[in-house]
Amino acid sequence: MSRDARWKTLLELLVERGRLDVEEAAARLEVSAATIRRDFDQLAEQQMLVRTRGGAVVHGVSYELPLRYKTARRAGEKQRIAEAVAELVAPGEAVGLTGGTTTTEVARALAVRADLTAGSPALTVVTNALNIANELAVRPQFKIVLTGGVARPQSYELIGPLADGVLSQITLDVAVLGVVALDVTHGAAAHDEAEAAINRLLCERAERVVVAADSSKLGRRAFARICPVESVDTLVTDSAADQDAVRRFEEAGVRVVTV
């Protein structure tokens, strides 16, 4: 197993469990304890985990796994969610896409829609995510608008006040949000306050707001609020979503689509 593959696995296990022991990780990855200790030390140097005696822990409740180390966690759910979200977009609309793994899948689902192969443009996509813009820029039927800002390495998103100049001059039909948490009381949230600020601007410029979030994000809180639940028109999630949570969102006026 390559170092990058080990790091991806270690970080995902750490996010899931909160703590990892050297011996446990070595057995799971079928490598030596010395290799895991070295991996932990190098990841700690990059401030991606906190080293402890005999293992490692996450930084805390606001810990964020960088996008470049995310693998196919809940890949099936995200792809189904993305396809359902893509169907909510009409040809010719202006769509705002935030960064994240699920919104990246939404971009891919839009790219293969048969009815979005012609037109001038067939779709206008506004995004602050460099990876999404990179994937869609080769699609001549799409008009791609990339916000200004400073690149955030964890998520490939552009953040900061430079984006305000672009977003203040546009109007969107729909904003598609990828979130790390969505709660009826606390609303939609992200780990980073600058990222949340850009996402909030996209919401404010949109006629309707769609949250694309797998069931693990529901009922959770995160550090930086994007918008209250009252600003969300539609939530698209997977069928494993807790039914009580779904009911609470519906009572709050959110249309919930489960796939």
Protein Blocks (a to p, Z undefined) as FASTA:
>chain_A
ZZklmmmmmmmmmmmnopacfklmmmmnopafklmmmmmmmmmmnopaccdehiacdfbj
klccdfklpccehklmmmmmmmmmmmmpcghiacdddedjklmmmmmmmmmpmklmgcjd
fbdcddfbfklmmmmmmmmkbccdddeddddfklopaedjklmmmmmmcccfbdcdddfb
dcfklopadfblklmmmmmmmmmmpmbdcddddfklgopacfbdfbdfklpmbdcddfkb
cfklmmmmmmnopacddZZ
